[in-house]
Amino acid sequence: MSIAPDELRQVARKRLGDRRGFVPHLIVYVLVNAGLVAIWATVANPGVFWPGFVLGFWGIGLVMHFWSAFISRPITEADVEGEMQRLHDRSGGAHAA
């Protein structure tokens, strides 16, 4: 079973959008966080490194964006068939009633 051309086109457009959106996301992340670190550093008594919270939590989002844009792939019919076969083999070939 193959993927319909319209569905394939939709998946391709989403992946391209994710990939093209990653670099601007990365640039904004670096610039905003550099500004926050600069503000923190110019305070007379900086104290707790509060920009670390923004760096960390926003960094998690940036990693997830990278993952979805460059690492993950859509589930294919072959993936579904393979999982069905593993489940069938694991159950000893018994069919559910």
C-alpha positions in Angstrom: 0.0 0.0 0.0 1.5 3.4 -1.0 0.9 6.9 0.3 -1.5 9.0 -1.7 0.3 11.8 -3.6 -1.7 14.5 -1.8 -0.8 13.1 1.6 2.9 12.7 0.6 2.9 16.4 -0.6 1.4 17.5 2.8 4.1 15.6 4.7 6.8 17.0 2.5 5.6 20.6 2.9 5.4 20.2 6.7 9.0 18.8 6.9 10.3 21.6 4.6 8.5 24.2 6.8 10.1 22.7 9.9 13.5 22.7 8.4 13.3 26.2 7.1 11.9 27.4 10.4 14.7 25.9 12.5 17.5 28.4 11.5 15.5 31.5 12.4 14.5 29.8 15.6 18.1 29.2 16.4 19.2 32.7 15.5 16.5 34.3 17.8 17.4 31.8 20.6 21.1 32.9 20.4 20.4 36.6 20.2 17.7 36.8 22.9 19.7 34.7 25.3 22.9 36.6 24.6 21.0 39.7 25.5 19.6 38.2 28.7 23.1 37.1 29.7 24.5 40.6 28.9 21.8 42.1 31.1 22.6 39.7 33.9 26.3 40.3 33.6 25.9 44.1 33.8 24.0 44.1 37.0 26.2 45.2 39.9 25.6 42.1 41.9 24.5 39.4 39.4 23.7 36.7 41.9 21.8 33.7 40.6 22.3 33.0 36.9 18.6 33.5 36.0 19.1 33.4 32.2 19.9 29.8 32.7 16.2 29.0 33.2 15.4 30.6 29.8 18.4 29.0 28.2 17.4 25.6 29.5 13.7 25.6 28.9 13.8 27.3 25.5 16.7 25.0 24.7 14.5 22.0 25.2 12.0 23.5 22.7 14.9 24.1 20.3 16.1 20.5 20.5 12.6 19.3 19.9 12.3 21.5 16.8 15.6 20.1 15.6 14.4 16.6 16.2 11.1 17.0 14.3 12.8 18.8 11.4 15.9 16.7 10.9 15.7 13.4 12.8 12.2 12.0 13.0 10.4 10.6 10.0 6.7 10.0 9.3 5.2 6.6 10.1 4.9 4.6 6.9 2.7 1.6 6.0 5.9 -0.6 6.1 6.3 0.5 9.8 2.7 -0.4 10.6 3.1 -3.8 8.8 6.3 -4.5 10.7 4.8 -3.7 14.0 1.7 -5.8 13.2 4.1 -8.7 12.4 6.0 -8.3 15.6 2.8 -8.3 17.6 1.6 -11.4 15.8 4.8 -13.2 16.4 4.9 -12.2 20.1 1.3 -13.5 20.6 2.4 -16.9 19.2 0.3 -16.4 16.0 -3.0 -16.5 17.9 -5.7 -14.2 16.5 -7.9 -12.2 18.8 -11.6 -13.1 18.7 
